[in-house]
Amino acid sequence: MGLSEKDYRAGLVIEVNDRMQRDYRYELAVDVGGLADGFTPHYSPAEMLAMGVFEGKYCNDCTDELPTEWFDGAKTSDVANVELNYFGVKSRQRLSEWRRKGWIYEPDPRGWFQWYCRYYLGRRIEALDAVQIKRWRAFSRHAGQVRANCDPGDIFCRPRQRQGLLQWAHDPLI
């Protein structure tokens, strides 16, 4: 679509045609950034992409669906490159493993981050949103493990957990 984030408003219909999804359409129910009470991600999708997540490979074919400025300064690559991750470590499992474990929910074949991008833009699917927000809350347990096992200020202690926290929009620099 080539739109700016300010153009994503309630009522806009987004059409998706990328490598993983064809002819999928959704309508934005709220304006950008309107999040549910109690859902307080530390980072927006654009901030996450700029910091370095998913080895730069996650959504580089989604540029027509997402706001153009999300990719200004985003760390993307045509091939997975662990050096693009904020902590320089691999912190994800293969998509086939996510599917095997039942972590992929339709209509978001790429998983939680794809849901978060679409939710942040304003798409609402009540039952799915409740499930994904619950998963986001549960992931915060990793922050407790980092706090319990790392000296304050040592941001390179437990880099895989910290990268995971970032990829779930939690603050990895706790």
Contacts in CASP RR format, 6 or more apart in sequence:
PFRMAT RR
TARGET T0000
AUTHOR 0000-0000-0000
METHOD contacts of the structure
MODEL  1
MGLSEKDYRAGLVIEVNDRMQRDYRYELAVDVGGLADGFTPHYSPAEMLA
MGVFEGKYCNDCTDELPTEWFDGAKTSDVANVELNYFGVKSRQRLSEWRR
KGWIYEPDPRGWFQWYCRYYLGRRIEALDAVQIKRWRAFSRHAGQVRANC
DPGDIFCRPRQRQGLLQWAHDPLI
1 14 0 8 1.000
1 15 0 8 1.000
1 64 0 8 1.000
1 65 0 8 1.000
2 63 0 8 1.000
2 64 0 8 1.000
2 67 0 8 1.000
2 68 0 8 1.000
3 67 0 8 1.000
3 68 0 8 1.000
4 67 0 8 1.000
4 68 0 8 1.000
4 69 0 8 1.000
5 32 0 8 1.000
5 46 0 8 1.000
5 67 0 8 1.000
5 69 0 8 1.000
5 70 0 8 1.000
6 32 0 8 1.000
7 67 0 8 1.000
8 28 0 8 1.000
8 31 0 8 1.000
8 32 0 8 1.000
8 67 0 8 1.000
8 121 0 8 1.000
8 122 0 8 1.000
9 28 0 8 1.000
9 31 0 8 1.000
9 32 0 8 1.000
10 28 0 8 1.000
10 29 0 8 1.000
10 30 0 8 1.000
10 31 0 8 1.000
10 122 0 8 1.000
11 27 0 8 1.000
11 28 0 8 1.000
11 29 0 8 1.000
12 27 0 8 1.000
12 28 0 8 1.000
13 25 0 8 1.000
13 26 0 8 1.000
13 27 0 8 1.000
13 28 0 8 1.000
14 25 0 8 1.000
14 26 0 8 1.000
14 27 0 8 1.000
14 28 0 8 1.000
14 65 0 8 1.000
14 118 0 8 1.000
14 121 0 8 1.000
14 123 0 8 1.000
15 23 0 8 1.000
15 24 0 8 1.000
15 25 0 8 1.000
16 22 0 8 1.000
16 23 0 8 1.000
16 24 0 8 1.000
16 25 0 8 1.000
16 26 0 8 1.000
16 62 0 8 1.000
16 64 0 8 1.000
16 65 0 8 1.000
17 23 0 8 1.000
17 24 0 8 1.000
17 64 0 8 1.000
18 61 0 8 1.000
18 62 0 8 1.000
18 64 0 8 1.000
18 65 0 8 1.000
19 61 0 8 1.000
20 61 0 8 1.000
20 109 0 8 1.000
20 110 0 8 1.000
21 107 0 8 1.000
21 109 0 8 1.000
24 107 0 8 1.000
26 107 0 8 1.000
26 118 0 8 1.000
26 123 0 8 1.000
27 123 0 8 1.000
28 121 0 8 1.000
28 122 0 8 1.000
28 123 0 8 1.000
29 122 0 8 1.000
29 123 0 8 1.000
29 124 0 8 1.000
30 122 0 8 1.000
30 124 0 8 1.000
31 122 0 8 1.000
32 120 0 8 1.000
32 121 0 8 1.000
32 122 0 8 1.000
33 44 0 8 1.000
33 120 0 8 1.000
33 121 0 8 1.000
33 122 0 8 1.000
34 120 0 8 1.000
34 122 0 8 1.000
35 41 0 8 1.000
35 119 0 8 1.000
35 120 0 8 1.000
36 129 0 8 1.000
36 133 0 8 1.000
38 133 0 8 1.000
39 133 0 8 1.000
39 136 0 8 1.000
41 116 0 8 1.000
41 136 0 8 1.000
41 169 0 8 1.000
41 170 0 8 1.000
42 169 0 8 1.000
42 170 0 8 1.000
42 171 0 8 1.000
43 51 0 8 1.000
43 166 0 8 1.000
43 169 0 8 1.000
43 171 0 8 1.000
44 120 0 8 1.000
44 169 0 8 1.000
45 66 0 8 1.000
45 70 0 8 1.000
45 113 0 8 1.000
45 116 0 8 1.000
45 117 0 8 1.000
45 120 0 8 1.000
45 169 0 8 1.000
46 67 0 8 1.000
46 69 0 8 1.000
46 70 0 8 1.000
46 74 0 8 1.000
48 113 0 8 1.000
48 166 0 8 1.000
48 167 0 8 1.000
48 169 0 8 1.000
49 59 0 8 1.000
49 70 0 8 1.000
49 71 0 8 1.000
49 73 0 8 1.000
49 74 0 8 1.000
49 75 0 8 1.000
49 76 0 8 1.000
50 73 0 8 1.000
50 74 0 8 1.000
50 75 0 8 1.000
51 75 0 8 1.000
51 86 0 8 1.000
51 166 0 8 1.000
52 74 0 8 1.000
52 75 0 8 1.000
52 84 0 8 1.000
52 85 0 8 1.000
52 86 0 8 1.000
52 166 0 8 1.000
53 75 0 8 1.000
53 85 0 8 1.000
53 86 0 8 1.000
53 113 0 8 1.000
53 163 0 8 1.000
53 166 0 8 1.000
53 167 0 8 1.000
54 85 0 8 1.000
54 92 0 8 1.000
54 113 0 8 1.000
54 167 0 8 1.000
55 77 0 8 1.000
55 80 0 8 1.000
55 81 0 8 1.000
55 82 0 8 1.000
55 84 0 8 1.000
55 85 0 8 1.000
55 90 0 8 1.000
55 92 0 8 1.000
56 74 0 8 1.000
56 75 0 8 1.000
56 76 0 8 1.000
56 77 0 8 1.000
56 80 0 8 1.000
56 81 0 8 1.000
56 84 0 8 1.000
56 85 0 8 1.000
57 76 0 8 1.000
57 77 0 8 1.000
57 78 0 8 1.000
57 79 0 8 1.000
57 80 0 8 1.000
57 81 0 8 1.000
58 110 0 8 1.000
58 113 0 8 1.000
59 66 0 8 1.000
59 110 0 8 1.000
59 113 0 8 1.000
59 114 0 8 1.000
59 117 0 8 1.000
60 76 0 8 1.000
60 77 0 8 1.000
60 78 0 8 1.000
62 114 0 8 1.000
62 117 0 8 1.000
63 71 0 8 1.000
66 117 0 8 1.000
66 121 0 8 1.000
67 121 0 8 1.000
75 84 0 8 1.000
76 84 0 8 1.000
77 84 0 8 1.000
82 88 0 8 1.000
82 89 0 8 1.000
82 90 0 8 1.000
85 91 0 8 1.000
85 163 0 8 1.000
86 162 0 8 1.000
86 163 0 8 1.000
86 166 0 8 1.000
86 172 0 8 1.000
87 156 0 8 1.000
87 159 0 8 1.000
87 160 0 8 1.000
87 162 0 8 1.000
87 163 0 8 1.000
87 166 0 8 1.000
87 172 0 8 1.000
88 159 0 8 1.000
88 163 0 8 1.000
89 159 0 8 1.000
89 160 0 8 1.000
89 163 0 8 1.000
90 160 0 8 1.000
91 159 0 8 1.000
91 160 0 8 1.000
91 161 0 8 1.000
91 163 0 8 1.000
91 164 0 8 1.000
91 167 0 8 1.000
92 164 0 8 1.000
92 167 0 8 1.000
95 104 0 8 1.000
95 110 0 8 1.000
98 104 0 8 1.000
98 111 0 8 1.000
103 111 0 8 1.000
103 112 0 8 1.000
104 110 0 8 1.000
104 111 0 8 1.000
105 111 0 8 1.000
105 115 0 8 1.000
105 128 0 8 1.000
105 131 0 8 1.000
105 132 0 8 1.000
107 125 0 8 1.000
108 114 0 8 1.000
108 115 0 8 1.000
108 118 0 8 1.000
108 128 0 8 1.000
112 132 0 8 1.000
112 135 0 8 1.000
112 136 0 8 1.000
112 168 0 8 1.000
113 167 0 8 1.000
115 128 0 8 1.000
115 132 0 8 1.000
116 132 0 8 1.000
116 136 0 8 1.000
116 169 0 8 1.000
119 129 0 8 1.000
119 132 0 8 1.000
136 168 0 8 1.000
136 169 0 8 1.000
136 170 0 8 1.000
139 164 0 8 1.000
139 165 0 8 1.000
139 168 0 8 1.000
139 170 0 8 1.000
140 170 0 8 1.000
142 161 0 8 1.000
142 164 0 8 1.000
142 165 0 8 1.000
142 170 0 8 1.000
143 165 0 8 1.000
143 170 0 8 1.000
143 171 0 8 1.000
143 174 0 8 1.000
145 158 0 8 1.000
145 161 0 8 1.000
146 157 0 8 1.000
146 158 0 8 1.000
146 161 0 8 1.000
146 162 0 8 1.000
146 165 0 8 1.000
146 172 0 8 1.000
146 174 0 8 1.000
147 174 0 8 1.000
149 157 0 8 1.000
149 158 0 8 1.000
150 157 0 8 1.000
150 158 0 8 1.000
151 157 0 8 1.000
155 162 0 8 1.000
155 172 0 8 1.000
155 173 0 8 1.000
161 172 0 8 1.000
162 172 0 8 1.000
162 173 0 8 1.000
163 172 0 8 1.000
164 170 0 8 1.000
164 172 0 8 1.000
165 171 0 8 1.000
165 172 0 8 1.000
165 174 0 8 1.000
166 172 0 8 1.000
END
